[in-house]
Amino acid sequence: MVLIISQSRNEPTTDLIIDWLLFFEVPFKRINGSDFIEGFQFEIDNNCCKVVIDGFNFNQVQVIWFRRWLTIED
């Protein structure tokens, strides 16, 4: 699983990477910087070392690709 952290607007490089991942059928999740501001729900369970954000379990992540974060326009 690839986690992509990017900005939501004017980010054609991220879109090209996603096209590549889709072509090769690589599972991924994209999270935009603005998503963290607009009501993400965090669940941290210390008993089983699990971090979940809006139903997405970060224990599934093998690779993180960080491409920008947040702009004023987001």
QUIRAZI-V898298 format. One record per residue. N is the residue number from 1. RES is the residue in one letter. SS is DSSP state (helix for helix, strand for strand, loop for the rest). PSI is psi in radians with two decimals (NA if undefined). OMEGA is omega in whole degrees, 0 to 359 (999 if undefined). Layout:
BEGIN
n	res	ss	psi	omega
N	RES	SS	PSI	OMEGA
N	RES	SS	PSI	OMEGA
END
This chain:
BEGIN
n	res	ss	psi	omega
1	M	loop	2.29	177
2	V	strand	2.25	174
3	L	strand	2.16	178
4	I	strand	2.14	176
5	I	strand	2.11	186
6	S	strand	-3.06	171
7	Q	loop	2.74	189
8	S	loop	-0.38	184
9	R	loop	2.64	174
10	N	loop	0.83	180
11	E	loop	1.19	184
12	P	helix	-0.47	179
13	T	helix	-0.74	178
14	T	helix	-0.73	179
15	D	helix	-0.67	177
16	L	helix	-0.69	178
17	I	helix	-0.72	179
18	I	helix	-0.70	176
19	D	helix	-0.74	179
20	W	helix	-0.79	179
21	L	helix	-0.72	178
22	L	helix	-0.74	180
23	F	helix	-0.74	181
24	F	loop	0.14	177
25	E	loop	0.75	177
26	V	loop	2.19	179
27	P	loop	2.41	181
28	F	strand	2.85	174
29	K	strand	2.26	177
30	R	strand	2.28	174
31	I	strand	2.19	178
32	N	strand	2.64	180
33	G	helix	-0.67	180
34	S	helix	-0.42	178
35	D	helix	-0.59	180
36	F	helix	-0.45	181
37	I	helix	-0.54	189
38	E	loop	0.92	168
39	G	loop	0.53	173
40	F	loop	2.49	176
41	Q	loop	2.22	181
42	F	strand	2.42	175
43	E	strand	2.06	178
44	I	strand	2.14	181
45	D	strand	1.80	182
46	N	loop	-0.38	182
47	N	loop	-0.47	181
48	C	loop	0.30	176
49	C	loop	0.97	183
50	K	strand	2.36	173
51	V	strand	2.15	181
52	V	strand	2.29	175
53	I	strand	2.07	183
54	D	loop	0.80	177
55	G	loop	-0.12	180
56	F	strand	2.10	182
57	N	strand	2.02	182
58	F	helix	-0.20	176
59	N	helix	-0.28	179
60	Q	helix	-0.23	187
61	V	loop	2.27	175
62	Q	loop	-0.49	182
63	V	strand	2.40	174
64	I	strand	2.21	176
65	W	strand	1.97	183
66	F	strand	2.00	181
67	R	strand	1.58	181
68	R	loop	3.14	187
69	W	loop	-1.17	189
70	L	loop	2.39	173
71	T	loop	2.89	179
72	I	loop	-0.58	182
73	E	loop	-0.37	184
74	D	loop	NA	999
END
